[in-house]
Amino acid sequence: MALHTDGDSGFFDYREDPANPGWYTWDLVDNTRFNGAVMGRLLTRREGDKCRLRMMPERRHTNLQEMIHGAVTLSLIDISLFAAMRTLGSGDAGMAVTLELSTQFIGAGKVDKPLDAVVELMRETGRMMFMRGMVEQEDHQVASFSGIVRKSPKRSL
């Protein structure tokens, strides 16, 4: 499978995942940066008008209560905005920035099941993307969120 980086400044390894039909990788080419070094392998797919970003929690992602650490959940949410940007919108996720992120924790995530952030694009303008979503594990809700991302400025040649 070929590496697809078009539209994302060459920063992402976005390609079909042969081990998970219907899913695409959402990993940084440089896995020593935060996403790969802290979060581990990430998968994404489009589900109608939504984007789902999935991580496989490990013990290193837990707090002292053996639940997914809140910082990990927040990180998954933030990264999901950029996966949704590529999947649902027209933005270049490589150099975009989060302007606002509001999160409400609803329940605790467990380490033994995939943790998913499901994102919906509410509005896209020339410079901004407004999104909202839920973090879930199967039928269990972990958090709800909304966020605003500023797209990368167009580079002149």
C-alpha positions in Angstrom: 0.0 0.0 0.0 1.2 3.4 -0.9 1.7 6.2 1.6 -0.9 8.9 1.1 0.1 12.3 2.3 -1.6 14.5 -0.2 -3.4 17.5 1.4 -1.6 17.0 4.7 1.8 18.6 4.1 3.4 15.1 4.1 3.2 14.8 7.8 0.7 11.9 8.0 0.8 8.2 7.1 -2.8 7.9 5.9 -3.5 4.7 4.0 -5.8 1.7 4.1 -5.0 -0.6 7.0 -4.9 -4.2 5.8 -5.5 -5.6 9.2 -8.7 -3.6 9.7 -10.8 -3.4 6.5 -12.6 -0.1 6.1 -10.1 1.7 8.4 -7.2 4.0 7.5 -4.1 4.7 9.5 -3.8 8.2 11.1 -0.2 8.2 12.2 2.5 10.8 11.9 5.3 9.9 9.6 7.6 10.9 12.5 6.4 8.6 15.2 8.8 10.2 17.8 6.4 13.1 18.1 3.4 13.2 20.5 0.8 11.2 18.5 3.0 8.1 18.0 5.2 8.4 21.2 2.2 8.9 23.6 -1.0 7.8 21.9 0.3 4.9 19.8 -1.3 3.6 16.6 -4.4 5.5 15.5 -7.1 4.4 13.0 -9.8 6.5 11.3 -12.7 6.0 9.0 -15.7 8.0 7.6 -19.1 6.9 8.8 -21.6 8.9 6.8 -21.3 12.5 7.8 -19.0 11.7 10.7 -15.4 10.7 11.3 -14.3 8.1 13.8 -10.8 8.1 15.3 -9.8 5.0 17.2 -7.0 4.3 19.7 -6.2 1.0 21.5 -5.6 2.0 25.1 -2.8 0.4 27.0 -1.8 0.3 30.6 0.5 3.4 30.0 -2.7 5.3 29.2 -4.3 4.7 32.6 -4.4 6.7 35.9 -4.1 5.3 39.4 -7.8 4.1 39.2 -6.9 1.9 36.2 -9.1 4.1 34.0 -8.1 6.0 30.9 -6.3 9.1 32.0 -8.3 12.3 31.3 -5.3 13.8 29.4 -5.3 10.8 27.1 -9.0 11.4 26.4 -8.4 15.1 25.7 -5.5 14.2 23.4 -7.7 11.8 21.5 -10.3 14.5 21.1 -7.8 17.1 19.9 -6.2 14.7 17.3 -9.7 13.6 16.2 -10.4 17.2 15.1 -7.5 17.0 12.6 -8.5 13.5 11.4 -12.0 14.9 10.8 -10.5 17.9 9.0 -9.0 15.6 6.4 -11.9 13.2 6.3 -14.9 15.6 6.3 -13.5 19.0 5.3 -11.1 20.7 3.0 -8.4 21.6 5.5 -4.7 20.7 5.5 -4.3 19.0 8.9 -0.5 19.3 9.0 -0.2 22.9 9.9 -3.7 23.8 11.3 -4.2 24.7 15.0 -6.8 24.2 17.6 -8.3 27.5 18.7 -10.9 26.2 21.1 -11.7 22.9 22.8 -14.6 22.4 25.2 -15.0 19.0 26.9 -17.4 17.4 29.3 -16.4 14.2 30.9 -19.3 11.8 31.2 -17.8 8.5 32.3 -14.5 6.7 32.6 -12.8 4.9 29.8 -11.4 1.4 30.3 -8.1 0.0 29.1 -9.5 -3.2 27.6 -11.6 -1.8 24.7 -10.9 0.6 21.8 -11.6 4.2 22.6 -13.2 6.2 19.8 -13.8 9.9 19.2 -16.7 10.4 16.7 -16.6 13.9 15.1 -19.2 15.8 13.2 -18.4 18.9 11.1 -20.9 21.6 12.0 -19.6 24.4 9.7 -16.6 25.1 7.6 -15.6 28.6 6.5 -12.6 29.7 4.5 -10.4 29.8 7.6 -12.2 27.8 10.3 -13.8 24.5 11.0 -16.4 24.1 13.8 -16.8 20.5 15.1 -18.5 18.5 17.8 -18.5 14.9 18.9 -18.5 12.2 21.5 -15.8 9.9 22.9 -17.2 6.4 23.3 -16.3 2.8 24.0 -18.9 0.6 22.4 -22.2 1.9 23.9 -20.6 3.7 26.8 -20.1 7.5 26.6 -16.9 8.8 28.0 -17.0 12.5 27.0 -18.7 15.1 24.7 -16.8 17.9 23.1 -16.8 20.8 20.6 -13.9 22.4 19.0 -12.8 25.1 16.5 -9.7 24.6 14.3 -8.1 27.3 12.2 -7.0 26.0 8.8 -3.4 26.3 7.6 -2.8 29.5 5.7 -2.4 29.0 1.9 1.2 29.2 0.9 2.1 31.4 -2.0 4.8 30.1 -4.5 
